[in-house]
Amino acid sequence: MTETPQNPLPLPEAEPHAVESAPKQDRWVVPFVVIPLGIALAILSIIGVANFLLGRGEPRSIDELLDEVKGGGANARKQAAFHLARNIAEDVEKRNKELDNQHKPEANDPKYAPPRIAAPRRDLLKIETAYDFVKDDHETRRFLVAALGLVGDDETADFLGRKLRDPDFKDPDGTLKVSMLHAMARICSERAMPAFDAEFERASGGDSDAGTMNILAAGYGNIDSPKATQKLISILQFSAGRDAKDARGTTWREVRWTAAVNLAKRRDSDPAAAKLAIPVLMSGIEDVFADASRPDHERLFRGSGGSGSFLPTGVTSQGDENRQSAAEQLIAALVFLDARDAVSILKKVSTADPNLRIRSAAITALAKLNPTAQPK
């Protein structure tokens, strides 16, 4: 329950026609986490505030912005790093929309994959060099890491992993590490596995860290390998029966949901692992549905800033938007797995949930899972 998506990057979502009678290559790449924690959403969520505080200014090139990061004063560095991340985010959004307009695949097109742009390694190296240069400026580093996460590559994942392992790594409030894990999750590189594994061991230790584990569930979910699948199962098992919130407000229920949604992606590569997600997804729908009728102080979705959030405490409407986001992703995962056992809870949601978009998602799911179960 963190950032409110405000014109976010078009993160790939579950396709409504992903469940077919014959096996096909998955067109679905699950968003990072059930609750929108993605670093791109964080960047775009703060654009309005930052533009007001910093001033938008004229567009500048990567080189011009990096020169200011290296040579400007403290405020100028932060502003330049922010504009660098913002400009890259806007460029990604623009180019992805152009690609979508050029290629609108039919549901049976097995070659389609959500578009991703690649930045030249020389530009990524410049950003990495700037990160090293501003070693005492924690906030500027966060914006540079955000930029790397938007357009990074395998070598970027190596770079971020090395920085996390650096004995001189300084992160007084934990937000830089969160940004780095988000960035590596978005890059989707197997080279991030050592860093993820090390954080998994820490987050499953004595001071169990739900927020970090939630990001790891997203990161492992974006890596298509048997080892990553086993880590998702381990996260699902570790989080079972845990319900407390961590210091940043993330609950272990969110961790279970994120792991389950990402396990659903293994429908074709590891059907047995994917099936483990079904009861967790169904329980998640029950929780999300019940949340609307809970007293305000007991709700899971209250719009507060969560793990890795750049935002202060939000408003009630943000909580409902996050509840909607969770419900839509959980429902889509159930449809993707052709989970007929979910018909009963989906029928209840389709008629009684106060959020009309959640009702609509449930109705669409019922039409796919069991047409006779649709409400009249």
Steps between C-alpha positions, in 0.01 A plus 500: 500500500723765380518724202187601319542445126460837333541448125753225574723330250295241309617203704394175330190354657309175484336456163126430521523226237810328636320173585445299186414137430836430338835584664655820373796710599405726790433859400467599861783656696366573847561848641761524770284465805136461580510840669655753259853529634679535166769763492359647179171565675685673780677728254185592317301543821733774624529687171228748591650584840858509374415717201334746734796505738781482246358652185478301176743706293596438140572144381867410528707213368635215712849646479384845612309356793789276606739795484274680744479194723880496520569872513196670649416588855299273725159619380609515136623138519169377635307696241716372213477139623123534534467640147721222368274232649187688395618551143590133466162399647314723256710370210421140597130579519499682166694233314299214647179670391643541151587130490155406624340711228720336237429146613165404649526122510210260496457276804648204311826672403768295683782735400373807677680621812450830681738751341818595682751759392874465544723794581850509350758358743700823474205695645447246775871515583473878533219464752693233692804729510284784630371269776858443616576871478219612734596252773391725786167605344249232594196659334675569169615139492141380534395692190799368304414144604140562390625607157715186475202282586295646219750427222766276654649179368683190627812700576289751693373214717864404566581860590212533746578164657861603558391824661270314740789273601744789540617507866492881483137506382309761703123500524383657828126464442496193271344681204804478273511122531128484425554711187786272390295184547211658307736593220644149476149351505401720208811409300398131513854362488622170644811690604291649780453158659804516735379833640143371531620181671707694753204726581272196526725352769499828690127566458412149622723530807421609851378846398272368225454781249169485313569806284826365361349152456216654299747661259694173476181316406465747216865470400501120495170513313663691217778242459402192301708223655434190716707651783290818500185287505625311805573830672142611438378178660733561796360851541147363487584242768689744721222758494226245580331577829672836541278806506688774684611818325861601478630843597408640157145364500533197272305194616594136447167452326625734229817291475293183450288666236803630311668159506178330386434742216854447377480122537198511270737604221649151518178348367672349195862470617416343840130412531541336841657814647234720342222296662643577843388859443129426466397470869707807586340700219152395613578592860631833374174574321310420821724741694473777244123463480464504881723805535238741370271425796766511773526801733740760363769432758501126416518525123793362305458769237504843658715694258805525724854504363651151508829329434713705271246777461616848405168637625372602843178357636234512233124538505215251527431507126855381441429202722204403282707538184761265647226257603371509144848439360547200728158355417548535125837326507384218727193444283705506180737240644207270584368531146846436361513175697144406402416469871140379489491468880503879517157535341318523833702787646510679165123483475472663843749771404324565168175592675601649835835679480456878536769567238339476155829426326563204729147379429568532129824301527315224685221492241753472218677220686175310552425520129829321434501249785132407501256691278197354684617661824461857375262713703166576337 
